C-alpha cells in the first residue's frame, strides 16, 4: 500500500509504503496537547517506507519524559505530521494529514485510556488498554 499526505499549507509532502502495523486511537495526555484536546488517531506504518517528498519537517522531543516520542511537524503552519517512538520501527502517521483519511477506517486498538477525558468517546468493540499493551 502506498499512501501520500502533507501539511495544511502544502509546504511539506510525504509518502509511505507498506502494510499498516496498527491503527490506533491514543488518549495519552501528550496526544491531547497535539490534537487540541481530543484523542489522536494514528496509522502505524513501516519507518523504512516513509519519505519526505517536498519540504522539511522540524522535530520536537520532550527531555523530561523517559523514552519520549519525537514529533515531526511543518515549520511553516505547525501541522503535526507524525511521531517516532524509540525502538519502534514504525512512523505513526497522523490520520488527518493523509490525502485520503478514509483509508484509516477506524482504530483496531485504543491506548492510554488512563488519561481519557470525560468528553472522549471510545469506539465500540475495539480493545482498549490503560497504557500500551505489551507482548
N, C-alpha and C positions, 0 to 999 in steps of 0.2 A: 504494500500500500504506500502510495506517495501522497503526502499532504503538504499544502502550502498555506502560508499565513503572513501576518505582519502587524505592524502597529497602526494606531489611529491616524497618524499624519502621513503614513505611507513611506516614511524615510527608511524604515527597516523592513526587510522582507526575508523570510526563511523558507526552507523546505526540510522535510523529514521523511525518511523512507524506512519501512519495516512494519512489523506487526505490533499493534499496541500490547504492551505487557500488563497494563492496568488502566482502568477508567475509574477515577476516584472523586469523591466529594470530601473535602477536608474542612473540618471545623476548627482547626487549631487557631489560637489567638493571633499568631503571626499572619496567617492567611486572612483573618478578618481585617487586619490593618490594610493589607494589599487590596482586598476586594471592596473596601468601603463598609464592611460590617457583615457581609454575607459569607456563607461558606464559599470556598474556592473549588471549581471543578477543573480537573486536570486529566490529560491523556499522557500516560507514561509510554514514551517511545524510545527505541534504542539510541543512545547518545552517538554511536558510530554512524548513524544515518542522518544526523542533524547537521545542517549547514546554513550559515547566513548568506543569502544571495545578494542582498543590497544593504548598504549602510553598515553601521556598527552598533553594538549594544554597549551599555555600561553595566556594571555589576555592583552588587552590594551584598556583604555578608556580615551579620552581627558578630561582634567579638565577645559578647557576654554570654553566649549560648554554646554549650558543648555540641559539636557536630552540626553547627548551623548550616542551613542551606545557603547556596549562592543564588541570588535572584538577579535575573538579567532583564533589562528594560531599555526602552528607547530614550536616548539622552535628550531628544527634542520634545516629544509630547508626554513622556513618562509612562507609556503603556507597559505594563508588566507582561513580558512575553513568556518566560519560562523560569523554572527553578532547577538547580542541580543539587542533589543530595550526596554528601560524601559517601564513597564506597558503593554507590548505586549506579550501574551502567546505563541509566536512563536519563532523558531530559523530561521534565514534567511540563508539558506544553499547556499554557492557559487556553482553555477551550474557546473563549471569546475572541482570541487572536487568529483562529483558523479562518480561512476564506469561506469554508462551509462548516460552521459549528455543529450542524445537524448530524455530522458523522459520529459525534460523541454518543448519541442515542441514550445517554443517561449513565450513571455510575454503576459499577459492579461491586463497589465497596465504599463504605463511609468510614472515615477515620477521624481520630481525635475528638470524639464526642464528649470527652472530659471538659472541653471548652465551649460546648454548644450554648447558644443563647436561646432564651425563651421564644424568640420570634423566628428561629431557624426551623425549617421543615426537613424531616427525614423521609426519604423515599421508602415506599412500602416494599417489603420482600427483598431488601438489599441488606446483606450482612453489615453490621455496624460495630465498631470497636472503639473502646475508650482511648486507646493510643494506636500506634502502628502495630498490626499483628506480627508475631514472629513465627518462623517455621513454616 
